[in-house]
Amino acid sequence: MDEGQVHNVVQHNASSCTGPLDPAPTSQIHSAETLNLPLARLRQSDLSEGQILGLDVTDGRAQRRILVVRRGDTVTAFENRCPHAGWPLDTFDGRFLTTQTGGLICAAHMAVFDTQTGACLGGPGQGRGLTPVPIESEGDSWVIGPLAHP
């Protein structure tokens, strides 16, 4: 893929954000109910058109990496994990690579994923797409999660 086909999208990790995330409610009691709490709440104004935002969130006792994509009025979220090798999709300095048509490129192996469906469009991992994360609009925010647990 030549350089003209790829452009970078700045990613903001939750640890570097000064306010776009409201932490998910916490509880000292670990039950099936507390494991299904939302992971985060993101204000709609904090995610601009075409932006891909990377988030580090706590899911129970585990740390998870999530990415949120906004294309027009559609917002999708996926685990930030390549199905081919299990590595994060962003670069070492926290940027996401995209094609000119908006496909998300795995920085490690150059696999391309559809940002609306998570389907692998080419490269390693054909047939294995990104793992979706539930996201719902609620007022002027998006509620992200919870993740499905096996």
Secondary structure, DSSP 8 states (H G I E B T S, - for coil): --GGGEEEEE---GGG-SSSEEE----S--STTGGGS-SEEEEGGGS-TT-EEEEEEEETTEEEEEEEEEETTEEEEEES--TTT---SS-TTSEEEEETT--EE-TTT--EE-TTT--EEESTTTT----B--EEEETTEEEE------
